[in-house]
């Protein structure tokens, strides 16, 4: 089939390349000329394992191309996917749908025949109806169309794998004809045994928010248990292993640490809460999840202030991990970055390292007392304390003797429980984990 994607951000680029990989002819369109020019040169603007190879192969074989001509992309396609951003509105906490409505209006203006408009962006329940009205006004009723909800469930760092091997494919439709078309779109994956679930449109919109909120709740739950272990005794790793063996609970997302971050969980949890308020409904559990996570994220900073006092102006703190999680360069809502900013506000000097996120961090945040280093060993040089904020594998094995030689102090705050307390303390380090 001939497909197009409006928006070449994280969702649009990965999904568009994935659709080409399973055999469709795909146009990825974006108004960002710089980004499209980079993609045409084979430069991938995001760090995502396996994506560069998929893009290069499908461009070479003629199934994938990039353009800034949105009209061409829309008119040459049978199905048009929207993968634009829905950032958090800082005033309301709700999803900002500006880009969604702009994409819908563009689709309507250039509609040249019956088509399906598929929303892959994460949007509040009821958005499809608003999008349908925008398209209807822009197209002036010249051609028929249908809006479909098809939320994405891509984990950063494993997005290509997730697209090609999904746990499930959710599609919300209103008609049998739209269902048949979407069955054709996903037939290669369904033939490989991947389940496709058809629902009404509003249910599909809710599924995305409900799924992310549940996973955020699971993370926050184990963090609450970890905090209890800190005061009551016990090891949260052993507790998590014990309860995770229960198949009703499962072991995934039961890893204690300094909270969740990224482009999805924080904004989606807040948006779901605000959507509930719009319907005069309160998600009491989810509201608590959001509140607890805000406190959990800054535990390293709070602990260092407890140790050193209110002012940190004569202290140097090393931070390992800037990305919100490993295998990505995404620093949005990253606990590491939040702690860095708080440390700087308190007068500390910060030396930060991340295996892939440093270039992205340099573009987005600079400070005269912040140094981004090329190696983890450079970050700890002269440091009074070390914070581990992201669970990169390379942080799991530490040469403590070399660490002692490089550092001025002996404090480690392991915000992801990647080290072993006994090993650190055996080398005379003052070790703080999360529930261990």
Secondary structure, DSSP 8 states (H G I E B T S, - for coil): -EEEEE--SHHHHHHHHHHHHTT-EEEEE-S-HHHHHHHHTT--SS--TTHHHHHHHHHHTTSEEEES-HHHHHHT-SEEEE-----B-TTTSSB--HHHHHHHHHHHHT--SSEEEEE-S---TTHHHHHHHHHHHHHTTSS-EEEEE------TTSHHHHHHT-S-EEEE-SSHHHHHHHHHHHHHHHHTT--EEEE-HHHHHHHHHHHHHHHHHHHHHHHHHHHHHHHH---HHHHHHHHHTSTTT-STT---SS---SSSHHHHHHHHHHHHHHTT---HHHHHHHHHHHHHHTHHHHHHHHHH-S--TT-EEEEE--SSSTT----TT-HHHHHHHHHHHTT-EEEEE-TTTHHHHHHH---TTEEE-SSHHHHTTT-SEEEE-S--GGGSS--HHHHHHH-SS-EEEETT--S-HHHHHHTT-EEE-S--
